[in-house]
Amino acid sequence: MSRFQVRKVAVLGAGVMGAQIAAHLVNVRVPVVLFDLPAKDGPKSGIAQRAIENLKKLKPAPLGVTDDAALITAANYDEHLGLLGECDLVIEAIAERMDWKLELYAKIAPFVAPRAIVASNTSGLSITTLCAALPESIKPRFCGIHFFNPPRYMALVELIDTPTTEARVLDELESFVTTFLGKSVVRAKDTPNFIANRVGIAGMLATMKEAEAFGLSYDVVDDLTGKKLGRASSGTFRTADVVGLDTMAHVIKTLQDNLAGDPFFASYATPPVLAGLIKAGALGQKSGAGFFKKVGKDILRLDPVKQEYVTAGGKADEIVARMLKKAPPERLKLLRESSHPQAQFLWAILRDSFHYAAVHLEDIAETARDIDFAMRWGFGASQGPFELWQAAGWKQVAEWVKSDIDAGKALSRAPLPAWVFDGPVASAGVHTTEGSWSTSLEAYVPRRRLPVYERQHFPENVFGAGAVGPLESGTELYRNAELRVWTLDGEVLIASITAKLHLISPTVTEGLLRAVELAEADFHGLVIWSPDDVFSAGANLEALMPIFMKSGAKGIAPEEKKLQDAMLRIRYAQVPVVSAIRGIALGGGCELALHSARRVAAMESYMGLVEVGVGLIPGGGGLAYIARRAAEMAGAGNANADILKFAIDGFTSAAMAKVGTSAIESLALGYLLESDVFVAHKDELLFVAIQQAKALFASGYRAPVKRLFPVAGRGAVATLEGQLANLQGGAFISAHDFHISALIAEVICGGDVDAGSLVSEEYLMAMERERFCGLLEHPKTQERIMGMLQTGKPVRN
């Protein structure tokens, strides 16, 4: 790993991007000094202070927990430039004005620490031109760094060097941005708008042009160009609204000002409707109106002919939607040959994207992989243009695109480059097991081999690269219909739930028990991990329906006990069990994590006990866990401790189905502990979890000793029921909510026992089981379960 240590970061500019970059840095526990101009009135650092306060109000939340705003120090350029000497990384993120940036560089240069990296967060200005304003001593440590908005959630960061940037600087920065910020890096050439915005905005302009040509409304276009096309759910026009129409216009102007000789230059013209909206102050989401406008609960779309907002909600025709479900070769053939205007539109924008990417590959990127990754990570595409082209059949699609160019149907008369039809790419495609095609090197180039990437056992890869999937890798020791047990190194076992949403069924429970047995016999630990954004969405209620229909709740009780016993088996395993959590860990998935020896959680993980949404209480030991943790925090074994004070937060979280919307928030809710490990980059999760299991084993891991612990007792139950009665009286909860929450209170407090009574986990789990099964017979709970199974949405009754 790189020796580049980042103890503190300076962010210059407290605008939208600067403040949110600062927020993401403190999410990963990197202290930040946030600079801006001195305020004319009030405290001199007032501009930065107000930006920090505003971070607490923004949605989606840039901060994992709002208290971490305290890790950002507000500063101004008049009083605090000396603080730059404490910073190992300086990120400039002021407005996209070359003159302002150059003036700022002259001001900060004398104060920058001798080894600090200086980077400009610009969306398209020339990094080489910016570098010219810096002293010779800083030039080797200067580069471009382009975060995408919002920085916390968008994976892509583009790094851009200059002729004077030292190679180690980009390597060190890439390592830091990957491991500590959790970002996916593409290195871009120093060309206008770099890679993602260059290709992405050109694609959005092409989509707007083709939508007008085919007479399609904005809502229909967004439905066609969203998830159905394997792109971001916001489609095209809604994405423009979210980004900001003025921001989009600025990126377009960069193309217009710097690419006069581009063969696609005519397509960079600002669409009249976009210019009109900006002139009217309709800048998209931030101004309340753009291509779309929300009025009350209704979403309206702009009718460009009438110049007024009308009801939205148009969708793709079913026949076209069915075409988009086909495999790429058939999909593109159907779209191209169809006479349906929506299909013709889709073929046109795909053809435009293939054409544009091929013509500009040599100018803007080192390899085709960089363009595909940039579109995945920066614009939410499931495949980049080259991947889709190759998947659909390279030669055939190339001939189709050429035919359209020759017929004058394309956006430009520029021919496809010769490498498309001749040489290695014509026979093997742009992506191979050898690497991805570089037009400048006329060779296939493998991915960059930095030490940081050794931490990614299964890095995201492009179609055609021949990467073996995680569930086909390693040595398999056991598999059933819904779980695979395997190992990469012969030291630590991995259990991967393969069921849909990784729901926990009796089959999964059986597999987990087998995994523990195998791990105890021959391995140093067990890691529970799955290679997507779901750890486990909970128990598989549908799998239990046949049992319930045949035997009722009595038939469910033994299955529920098997689940609880499995949780205890995991907790008391003789080797460490580590849950590697990525994405959602809800209900039974959360309970599975809670009973592990340690949790390694990706930053964007969502944990919670949410069973009340289906009219149930947690039944896999989640409430027993809350009770035990409350006793431990109060001082285990101390009968005089006020246990309720420690149990009430856990009770509230379970009764209100609170979900931690980040690993940091899950820590605050008690679903993660200070001893657990947070991982910023999703692709490093498995590596870190395996290392944690090895470290625990190497340090002489012993399973916890079973012991009794005190509970809060019947008086605490009465206290909690009183609070619930107040909520019901204020119409905040329903009668059934009251009933479920009262049952949760009973279990967490130990039921009808004296305060301080000592109980076991099995005792509380028996209470859980009895109340869980009783709720299954309740008509209101049955309504909630059926509603969730049929619609995927909770029923409030």
C-alpha positions in Angstrom: 0.0 0.0 0.0 1.0 3.6 -0.5 2.8 5.4 2.3 0.9 8.6 1.5 -0.6 9.6 4.8 -3.6 12.0 4.8 -4.0 13.4 8.3 -6.0 16.4 7.3 -7.4 17.8 4.1 -8.0 21.4 3.1 -10.9 22.1 0.8 -10.9 25.4 -0.9 -14.4 26.7 -1.7 -17.5 26.1 0.4 -19.9 25.9 -2.5 -22.1 22.9 -3.3 -19.2 20.6 -4.3 -16.6 21.9 -1.9 -18.8 21.5 1.1 -20.0 18.0 0.1 -16.5 16.8 -0.6 -15.6 18.0 2.9 -18.6 16.1 4.2 -17.6 12.9 2.5 -14.0 13.2 3.9 -15.3 13.5 7.5 -17.6 10.5 6.9 -14.4 8.4 6.6 -12.9 10.2 9.6 -10.6 12.6 7.8 -10.6 16.0 9.4 -11.1 18.9 7.0 -10.4 22.6 6.9 -13.1 24.2 4.7 -12.0 27.6 3.2 -13.9 30.3 1.6 -13.7 34.1 1.1 -13.9 36.2 4.2 -17.5 37.3 4.9 -18.3 41.0 4.6 -20.6 40.9 7.7 -20.4 38.8 10.9 -17.6 36.3 11.6 -15.0 36.3 8.9 -15.4 32.5 8.3 -19.2 32.9 8.2 -19.5 31.7 4.5 -17.8 28.4 5.4 -19.7 28.1 8.7 -23.0 28.5 6.9 -22.0 25.9 4.4 -21.2 23.5 7.2 -24.6 24.1 8.9 -26.3 23.6 5.5 -24.8 20.2 5.1 -27.0 19.0 8.0 -30.2 19.9 6.0 -29.4 18.6 2.5 -31.1 15.5 1.0 -29.7 13.1 0.1 -27.7 13.5 3.2 -24.0 14.3 2.5 -23.1 13.4 6.1 -23.5 9.9 7.6 -24.4 11.5 10.9 -24.9 15.2 11.3 -22.7 15.4 14.4 -19.6 14.8 12.2 -20.0 18.3 10.8 -18.0 19.2 13.9 -14.9 17.6 12.2 -15.0 20.4 9.6 -13.2 23.5 10.6 -14.5 26.7 9.0 -11.7 29.0 7.6 -11.2 32.0 5.4 -8.3 33.1 3.1 -7.5 36.2 5.1 -6.9 34.7 8.5 -6.2 31.0 8.1 -3.9 30.2 5.2 -1.3 29.0 7.8 -3.5 26.0 8.4 -2.6 24.7 4.9 0.7 23.7 6.3 -1.1 21.0 8.4 -2.8 19.5 5.4 -1.5 16.6 3.3 -4.0 17.1 0.5 -5.4 20.4 -0.8 -8.5 20.2 -3.0 -9.5 23.3 -4.8 -13.2 23.4 -5.6 -14.1 27.0 -6.3 -16.3 28.2 -9.2 -15.3 27.1 -12.7 -13.5 30.4 -13.6 -10.0 30.0 -14.8 -9.0 33.5 -13.6 -10.4 33.0 -10.1 -8.6 29.7 -9.8 -5.3 31.1 -11.0 -5.6 34.0 -8.5 -6.3 31.6 -5.7 -3.3 29.4 -6.5 -1.0 32.4 -6.3 -2.4 33.2 -2.8 -2.1 29.7 -1.3 1.2 28.6 -2.9 3.5 29.9 -0.1 1.6 28.1 2.6 1.2 24.6 1.0 3.1 21.9 3.0 6.3 20.6 1.2 4.9 17.1 0.4 1.2 17.9 0.1 -0.7 17.0 -3.1 -2.7 19.9 -4.6 -5.6 19.0 -6.8 -8.3 21.0 -8.6 -11.8 19.6 -8.6 -12.8 21.0 -12.0 -15.4 19.4 -14.3 -13.5 20.4 -17.5 -11.0 23.2 -17.3 -7.5 22.5 -18.5 -5.4 21.1 -15.7 -2.2 21.9 -17.6 -3.2 25.6 -17.9 -4.1 25.7 -14.2 -0.7 24.2 -13.3 1.2 26.9 -15.1 0.3 29.4 -12.3 1.9 27.3 -9.6 5.6 27.5 -8.4 8.0 24.9 -9.8 8.1 23.2 -6.4 4.3 22.4 -6.5 3.9 21.5 -10.1 5.1 17.9 -9.7 2.5 17.5 -6.9 -0.5 19.1 -8.8 -3.2 17.3 -10.7 -6.9 17.3 -11.5 -9.5 15.4 -9.4 -13.1 15.4 -10.6 -15.7 14.2 -8.1 -19.2 13.6 -9.3 -22.2 15.1 -7.5 -23.2 14.1 -4.9 -19.7 13.1 -3.8 -20.8 10.7 -1.1 -22.9 8.6 -3.4 -21.4 8.8 -6.8 -18.6 6.2 -7.4 -16.6 8.0 -10.1 -13.5 10.1 -9.5 -11.5 11.2 -12.5 -7.8 11.9 -12.0 -6.0 14.0 -14.6 -2.2 14.6 -14.7 -0.2 17.3 -16.4 3.2 17.0 -18.2 4.9 17.9 -14.9 2.9 15.7 -12.5 5.1 13.0 -10.9 3.8 9.5 -11.5 3.9 8.6 -7.8 1.5 11.5 -7.1 -1.3 10.0 -9.1 -0.6 6.6 -7.8 -0.7 7.8 -4.2 -3.9 9.8 -4.8 -5.6 7.0 -6.6 -4.8 4.7 -3.6 -6.2 7.2 -1.1 -9.3 7.9 -3.1 -10.0 4.2 -3.6 -9.4 2.8 -0.1 -10.2 5.7 2.1 -12.9 7.5 0.1 -14.4 4.3 -1.5 -14.3 5.8 -5.0 -13.7 4.1 -8.4 -11.0 5.9 -10.3 -10.6 6.5 -14.0 -7.5 8.4 -15.3 -8.5 10.9 -17.9 -6.6 12.8 -20.5 -6.5 16.6 -20.1 -9.2 17.3 -22.7 -12.4 19.4 -22.3 -14.8 17.8 -19.8 -12.5 14.8 -19.5 -14.2 11.4 -20.1 -17.5 11.0 -18.3 -18.9 14.5 -18.9 -17.6 14.6 -22.4 -19.3 11.3 -23.4 -22.3 11.7 -21.0 -23.3 15.2 -21.9 -22.8 14.5 -25.6 -25.1 11.6 -25.1 -27.7 13.7 -23.3 -27.6 16.3 -26.1 -28.0 13.5 -28.7 -31.0 12.1 -26.7 -32.7 15.5 -26.6 -32.1 16.0 -30.3 -33.4 12.5 -31.2 -36.4 12.8 -28.8 -37.5 16.0 -30.6 -37.0 14.3 -34.0 -39.2 11.4 -33.0 -41.8 13.5 -31.2 -41.4 11.9 -27.8 -42.4 13.6 -24.5 -39.9 14.0 -21.7 -41.6 11.5 -19.4 -41.6 8.8 -22.1 -38.0 9.4 -22.9 -37.0 9.1 -19.3 -38.9 5.8 -19.0 -37.2 4.5 -22.1 -33.7 5.7 -21.1 -33.8 4.7 -17.5 -33.7 1.3 -15.9 -35.3 -0.3 -19.0 -32.2 0.6 -21.0 -29.8 -0.3 -18.2 -29.1 3.3 -17.2 -29.8 5.4 -14.1 -33.5 5.3 -13.1 -33.7 9.1 -13.5 -33.4 8.7 -17.3 -32.3 11.8 -19.3 -34.4 14.9 -18.6 -34.9 14.1 -14.9 -31.1 13.6 -14.6 -30.6 17.1 -16.2 -33.0 18.6 -13.6 -31.1 16.9 -10.7 -27.7 18.0 -12.0 -29.0 21.6 -12.6 -29.8 23.0 -16.0 -27.3 25.8 -15.5 -24.6 23.3 -14.6 -25.4 21.3 -17.7 -25.3 24.5 -19.8 -21.8 25.3 -18.4 -20.5 21.9 -19.4 -22.0 22.3 -22.9 -20.4 25.7 -23.2 -17.0 24.1 -22.4 -17.6 21.8 -25.4 -18.6 24.8 -27.6 -15.7 27.0 -26.6 -13.0 24.3 -26.9 -14.0 21.9 -29.6 -14.6 23.9 -32.8 -12.9 21.3 -34.9 -14.8 18.3 -33.5 -16.7 16.4 -36.1 -19.7 16.3 -33.7 -19.5 20.1 -33.0 -22.9 20.8 -34.5 -24.6 18.5 -32.0 -23.1 20.6 -29.1 -25.5 23.4 -29.8 -27.6 24.3 -26.7 -31.1 23.0 -27.2 -33.6 25.9 -27.5 -35.8 24.4 -24.8 -32.8 24.2 -22.4 -31.9 27.8 -23.1 -35.4 28.9 -22.6 -35.8 27.2 -19.2 -32.5 28.7 -18.0 -33.6 32.2 -19.2 -36.8 31.7 -17.2 -34.9 30.7 -14.1 -36.2 27.1 -14.2 -32.9 25.5 -13.4 -34.3 22.1 -12.4 -34.7 20.5 -9.0 -32.9 23.3 -7.1 -35.3 25.9 -8.4 -38.4 23.8 -8.2 -38.9 23.5 -12.0 -37.1 22.4 -15.1 -38.1 19.8 -17.6 -40.3 18.6 -14.7 -42.1 20.4 -11.9 -43.6 19.0 -8.7 -46.9 20.5 -7.6 -48.1 19.1 -4.4 -47.9 15.3 -4.9 -48.2 15.6 -8.7 -45.3 15.5 -11.1 -45.8 17.7 -14.2 -43.7 17.8 -17.4 -43.0 20.7 -19.7 -44.9 20.6 -23.0 -42.4 22.4 -25.2 -45.1 23.3 -27.8 -47.6 24.7 -25.4 -44.8 26.1 -23.1 -46.7 25.0 -20.1 -46.6 22.1 -17.6 -48.9 19.2 -18.1 -49.5 15.9 -16.3 -46.6 13.5 -16.5 -46.6 9.8 -16.3 -46.1 8.6 -19.9 -44.4 5.2 -20.2 -42.7 3.1 -22.8 -45.0 1.1 -25.0 -45.1 -2.5 -23.8 -43.9 -3.9 -27.2 -40.8 -1.7 -26.9 -40.3 -2.6 -23.2 -40.3 -6.3 -24.2 -37.6 -5.7 -26.8 -35.4 -4.2 -24.2 -35.6 -7.4 -22.1 -34.0 -9.4 -24.9 -30.3 -10.3 -25.1 -28.1 -7.6 -26.7 -27.8 -9.1 -30.2 -31.6 -9.6 -30.5 -32.4 -6.4 -28.7 -30.4 -4.1 -31.0 -31.7 -6.0 -34.1 -35.3 -5.6 -33.0 -34.9 -1.9 -32.2 -33.1 -1.1 -35.5 -35.6 -3.0 -37.7 -38.8 -1.9 -35.9 -41.0 0.9 -37.3 -42.2 1.9 -33.8 -40.9 5.5 -33.2 -39.8 4.6 -29.6 -37.7 1.7 -30.9 -36.3 3.9 -33.7 -35.4 6.5 -31.1 -33.6 4.0 -28.9 -31.6 2.6 -31.8 -30.7 6.1 -32.8 -29.3 7.1 -29.4 -27.4 3.8 -29.1 -26.0 4.2 -32.5 -25.0 7.8 -31.6 -23.2 6.6 -28.5 -21.3 3.9 -30.3 -20.3 6.4 -33.0 -19.2 9.1 -30.6 -17.2 6.8 -28.4 -15.3 5.2 -31.3 -14.4 8.5 -32.9 -13.2 10.1 -29.7 -11.6 7.1 -27.9 -8.0 8.1 -28.9 -8.4 11.8 -27.9 -10.0 11.4 -24.5 -9.0 8.1 -22.9 -6.2 5.6 -22.7 -8.4 2.6 -23.3 -12.0 1.7 -24.1 -12.3 0.4 -20.6 -11.9 3.9 -19.2 -14.9 5.2 -21.2 -17.1 2.2 -20.2 -16.1 2.6 -16.5 -16.7 6.3 -16.6 -20.2 5.8 -17.9 -21.0 3.2 -15.4 -19.6 5.0 -12.4 -20.5 8.6 -13.4 -23.8 8.1 -15.2 -25.2 5.0 -13.6 -25.1 2.8 -16.8 -25.0 -1.0 -16.3 -22.8 -1.2 -19.4 -20.7 1.4 -21.2 -21.1 1.9 -24.9 -18.2 -0.4 -25.9 -19.4 -3.2 -23.7 -22.9 -3.1 -25.2 -21.5 -2.9 -28.7 -19.3 -5.9 -28.1 -22.1 -7.9 -26.4 -24.4 -7.3 -29.3 -21.9 -8.5 -31.9 -19.0 -6.2 -32.8 -18.9 -6.6 -36.6 -22.7 -6.6 -37.1 -23.2 -3.4 -35.0 -20.3 -1.7 -36.7 -21.9 -2.4 -40.1 -25.2 -1.0 -38.9 -23.6 2.1 -37.6 -21.6 2.6 -40.8 -24.7 2.2 -42.9 -26.5 4.9 -40.9 -23.5 7.2 -41.2 -23.4 6.7 -45.0 -27.2 7.3 -45.2 -26.9 10.6 -43.3 -28.9 9.4 -40.3 -26.1 9.8 -37.8 -25.2 13.0 -35.9 -21.9 13.3 -37.8 -20.5 12.3 -41.2 -17.3 11.3 -39.5 -16.5 7.7 -40.5 -15.8 5.0 -37.9 -12.1 4.7 -37.3 -10.2 2.0 -39.3 -9.4 0.0 -36.1 -13.2 -0.8 -35.8 -13.1 -2.9 -39.0 -9.5 -4.0 -39.2 -7.0 -5.6 -36.9 -7.4 -7.2 -33.5 -10.6 -5.4 -32.4 -12.5 -6.6 -35.5 -11.9 -10.2 -34.5 -11.8 -10.0 -30.7 -13.6 -6.8 -29.7 -12.3 -3.9 -27.6 -12.3 -5.9 -24.3 -10.4 -9.2 -24.0 -8.8 -11.2 -21.3 -5.5 -9.5 -22.3 -6.8 -6.1 -21.6 -8.8 -3.3 -23.3 -8.0 -1.6 -26.6 -5.8 1.5 -26.6 -5.9 3.3 -29.9 -2.9 5.4 -29.1 -0.8 2.3 -28.2 -2.5 0.1 -30.8 -2.5 -2.7 -28.2 -4.7 -4.2 -25.5 -3.8 -2.7 -22.1 -4.4 -4.5 -18.8 -5.8 -2.7 -15.7 -3.4 -0.6 -13.7 -1.6 -2.8 -11.1 -1.3 -0.7 -8.0 -1.0 -2.4 -4.5 -4.4 -0.9 -3.6 -6.1 -3.2 -6.1 -4.6 -6.3 -4.5 -7.3 -5.7 -1.8 -10.0 -6.2 -4.4 -10.6 -10.0 -4.8 -13.3 -9.4 -7.4 -13.0 -5.9 -8.8 -15.8 -4.6 -11.1 -14.9 -5.5 -14.6 -16.1 -5.0 -18.2 -17.9 -7.4 -20.5 -15.4 -9.3 -22.5 -12.6 -9.2 -19.9 -13.2 -12.8 -19.0 -13.4 -12.2 -15.3 -14.6 -15.2 -13.3 -17.6 -14.5 -11.1 -17.1 -14.8 -7.3 -19.6 -17.6 -7.0 -17.7 -19.6 -9.6 -14.3 -18.9 -8.0 -12.3 -20.6 -5.3 -12.6 -24.1 -3.9 -16.2 -25.2 -3.1 -16.7 -27.3 0.0 -20.5 -27.4 0.2 -23.5 -26.1 -1.8 -27.2 -26.4 -1.5 -30.0 -24.7 -3.4 -29.6 -21.3 -1.6 -26.1 -21.1 -0.2 -22.5 -21.8 -1.3 -19.6 -22.5 1.1 -16.1 -22.0 -0.4 -12.6 -20.7 0.2 -10.1 -18.6 -1.6 -7.0 -19.3 0.5 -7.7 -22.5 2.3 -7.6 -20.7 5.7 -11.0 -18.9 5.9 -14.3 -20.2 4.7 -16.8 -18.0 2.9 -20.6 -18.5 3.0 -22.5 -16.8 0.3 -26.3 -16.8 0.3 -27.5 -17.2 -3.3 -31.3 -17.0 -2.8 -33.1 -14.0 -4.2 -32.4 -10.9 -2.0 -30.4 -13.4 0.0 -33.5 -14.2 2.1 -33.0 -16.5 5.0 -35.1 -19.7 4.5 -34.8 -23.1 6.2 -32.5 -24.1 3.4 -30.2 -21.1 4.1 -30.2 -21.9 7.8 -29.2 -25.5 7.1 -26.3 -24.2 4.9 -25.1 -21.8 7.5 -25.0 -24.5 10.2 -23.0 -26.7 7.8 -20.6 -23.8 7.1 -19.9 -23.4 10.8 -19.2 -27.1 11.2 -16.8 -27.0 8.3 -15.1 -23.9 9.6 -14.6 -25.3 13.1 -13.2 -28.5 11.7 -10.5 -27.2 9.3 -10.4 -23.4 9.0 -9.5 -20.3 10.9 -12.8 -18.5 10.5 -16.0 -18.0 8.5 -17.0 -14.9 6.5 -20.6 -14.4 5.5 -20.4 -12.4 2.2 -22.3 -11.9 -1.0 -21.1 -10.1 -4.1 -23.8 -7.5 -4.5 -25.6 -4.8 -2.7 -27.7 -7.1 -0.5 -26.3 -8.8 2.5 -29.7 -10.2 3.4 -33.2 -8.6 3.2 -34.5 -10.8 6.0 -36.4 -14.0 6.5 -38.1 -15.7 3.6 -41.8 -15.5 4.7 -43.0 -16.9 1.4 -41.0 -20.1 2.0 -42.8 -20.6 5.2 -46.3 -20.1 3.7 -46.9 -23.8 2.9 -46.1 -24.8 6.4 -48.3 -22.1 7.8 -51.2 -23.0 5.5 -50.9 -26.7 6.6 -50.2 -26.4 10.3 -50.7 -22.7 11.3 -48.4 -20.9 13.7 -47.7 -24.2 15.5 -46.0 -25.4 12.4 -43.9 -22.2 12.2 -42.6 -22.4 15.8 -40.1 -25.3 15.2 -38.7 -23.5 12.1 -38.4 -20.3 14.1 -36.5 -22.2 16.8 -34.2 -23.6 14.2 -33.4 -20.1 13.0 -32.8 -18.9 16.6 -30.6 -21.9 17.3 -28.6 -21.2 14.2 -28.0 -17.6 15.4 -26.7 -18.9 18.7 -24.6 -21.5 16.9 -23.0 -18.6 15.0 -22.5 -16.5 18.1 -20.8 -19.3 20.0 -18.8 -20.9 17.2 -15.3 -21.9 18.1 -13.9 -19.9 15.2 -14.7 -16.3 14.5 -17.7 -15.7 12.2 -17.4 -12.3 10.4 -20.3 -10.8 8.6 -19.2 -8.7 5.6 -22.2 -6.3 5.1 -22.8 -4.4 1.9 -26.1 -2.8 1.1 -29.2 -3.9 2.9 -29.1 -6.1 6.1 -32.7 -6.0 7.3 -34.7 -8.1 9.7 -33.2 -11.6 9.8 -30.2 -10.3 7.8 -29.5 -7.7 10.6 -29.9 -10.5 13.2 -27.4 -12.6 11.4 -24.9 -9.8 11.5 -25.6 -9.1 15.2 -24.8 -12.6 16.2 -21.4 -12.7 14.4 -18.2 -12.2 16.2 -17.4 -9.1 14.2 -19.0 -7.1 11.4 -17.2 -5.5 8.5 -19.5 -3.0 6.9 -19.3 -1.1 3.7 -20.0 2.6 4.3 -23.3 2.5 2.3 -24.9 -0.2 4.3 -28.5 -0.1 5.6 -29.2 -2.1 8.8 -32.3 -2.4 10.8 -34.9 -4.7 12.5 -37.9 -3.9 10.3 -40.3 -6.7 11.1 -43.1 -4.4 12.4 -43.6 -3.5 8.7 -45.1 -6.9 8.2 -46.9 -7.0 11.5 -44.3 -9.1 13.3 -41.6 -8.7 15.9 -37.9 -9.7 15.3 -37.9 -13.4 15.7 -34.3 -14.4 15.1 -32.8 -13.3 18.4 -32.7 -9.5 17.6 -34.7 -8.5 20.7 -32.6 -10.9 22.8 -29.5 -9.1 21.4 -30.9 -5.7 22.4 -31.6 -6.9 25.9 -28.2 -8.4 26.3 -26.4 -5.4 25.0 -28.4 -3.1 27.3 -27.3 -5.3 30.3 -23.7 -5.2 29.1 -23.7 -1.4 28.7 -25.3 -1.0 32.1 -22.7 -3.3 33.7 -23.5 -7.0 33.2 -24.5 -8.8 36.4 -25.3 -5.6 38.3 -28.8 -6.0 39.5 -29.1 -2.4 40.6 -28.3 -0.9 37.2 -30.9 1.2 35.4 -31.0 -1.2 32.4 -34.0 0.6 30.8 -31.9 3.6 30.2 -29.7 1.5 27.9 -32.5 -0.6 26.4 -34.8 2.2 25.4 -32.8 3.2 22.3 -32.9 -0.4 21.0 -36.6 -0.7 21.8 -37.3 2.5 19.9 -35.3 1.3 16.9 -37.1 -2.0 16.7 -40.6 -0.6 17.4 -40.2 2.1 14.9 -38.4 -0.1 12.3 -35.5 2.4 12.2 -32.9 1.7 9.6 -29.3 3.0 9.7 -28.9 4.7 6.3 -25.1 4.3 6.5 -22.6 2.3 8.5 -22.0 5.4 10.6 -25.7 5.7 11.5 -26.0 2.0 12.1 -23.3 2.4 14.7 -25.4 5.2 16.3 -28.4 2.8 16.4 -26.4 0.0 18.0 -26.4 -2.4 15.1 -22.7 -1.9 14.7 -20.1 -1.6 17.5 -17.0 0.5 17.9 -15.0 -2.7 17.6 -16.5 -3.3 14.1 -14.7 -2.2 10.9 -16.0 0.2 8.3 -14.8 -0.2 4.7 -15.2 2.7 2.2 -14.8 0.7 -1.0 -17.3 -2.1 -1.7 -14.8 -4.2 -3.6 -12.4 -4.3 -0.6 -15.1 -5.7 1.8 -14.2 -9.4 1.3 -10.5 -8.8 1.7 -10.9 -6.9 4.9 -13.4 -9.4 6.3 -11.0 -12.3 5.6 -8.1 -10.4 7.3 -10.3 -9.7 10.3 -11.2 -13.4 10.7 -7.5 -14.3 10.4 -6.5 -11.6 12.9 -9.1 -12.8 15.4 -7.9 -16.4 15.1 -4.3 -15.5 15.3 -4.9 -13.5 18.5 -6.3 -16.7 20.2 -10.0 -16.2 19.5 -12.3 -17.8 22.1 -16.1 -17.9 21.7 -18.0 -15.8 24.2 -18.9 -17.6 27.5 -22.6 -18.1 27.9 -23.9 -16.3 31.0 -27.1 -14.9 32.5 -27.7 -11.2 32.4 -30.2 -8.9 34.1 -33.3 -7.4 32.4 -35.4 -4.3 33.1 -38.5 -6.2 34.2 -42.2 -5.6 34.4 -41.9 -2.0 35.6 -40.0 -1.0 32.5 -42.6 -2.7 30.3 -45.3 -0.6 32.0 -43.2 2.6 31.4 -42.8 1.8 27.7 -46.4 0.9 27.3 -47.3 4.3 28.8 -45.2 6.0 26.1 -46.8 3.9 23.4 -50.3 4.9 24.7 -49.4 8.5 24.3 -48.3 7.9 20.7 -51.5 6.0 20.0 -53.5 8.8 21.6 -51.9 11.3 19.3 -52.7 9.1 16.3 -49.0 8.5 15.6 -49.4 4.8 15.8 -52.3 2.4 15.2 -53.8 0.0 17.7 -51.9 -2.9 15.9 -48.7 -0.9 16.1 -49.3 -0.5 19.8 -49.9 -4.2 20.2 -46.7 -5.2 18.3 -44.6 -2.6 20.1 -45.9 -3.7 23.5 -44.8 -7.3 22.7 -41.3 -5.9 21.7 -41.2 -4.2 25.1 -42.1 -7.4 26.9 -39.3 -9.4 25.3 -36.6 -6.7 25.7 -37.5 -6.2 29.4 -37.8 -9.9 30.2 -41.6 -10.0 30.6 -43.3 -10.4 34.0 -40.2 -10.5 36.2 -38.6 -8.2 38.7 -36.1 -5.6 37.6 -32.6 -7.1 37.6 -33.8 -10.6 37.2 -31.2 -12.8 35.5 -32.2 -14.5 32.3 -30.6 -16.3 29.4 -30.7 -15.7 25.6 -32.7 -18.8 25.2 -35.3 -17.5 27.7 -35.8 -14.3 25.7 -35.7 -16.2 22.4 -38.5 -18.4 23.6 -40.5 -15.2 24.4 -39.7 -13.9 20.9 -40.8 -17.1 19.3 -44.1 -17.4 21.2 -45.1 -13.8 20.4 -43.9 -14.0 16.8 -46.0 -17.1 16.2 -49.0 -15.5 18.0 -48.8 -12.5 15.7 -49.0 -14.8 12.7 -52.5 -15.7 13.7 -53.6 -12.0 13.9 -55.7 -10.8 10.9 -53.9 -7.4 10.9 -50.5 -9.0 10.6 -51.8 -11.3 7.9 -52.9 -8.2 6.0 -49.5 -6.7 6.3 -47.7 -9.9 5.2 -49.9 -10.4 2.1 -49.6 -6.7 1.2 -45.8 -6.9 1.4 -45.6 -10.1 -0.6 -48.0 -8.8 -3.3 -46.8 -5.2 -3.6 -43.4 -5.0 -1.9 -44.7 -2.1 0.2 -45.7 -2.0 3.9 -49.4 -1.8 4.7 -50.4 0.5 7.5 -53.4 -0.8 9.4 
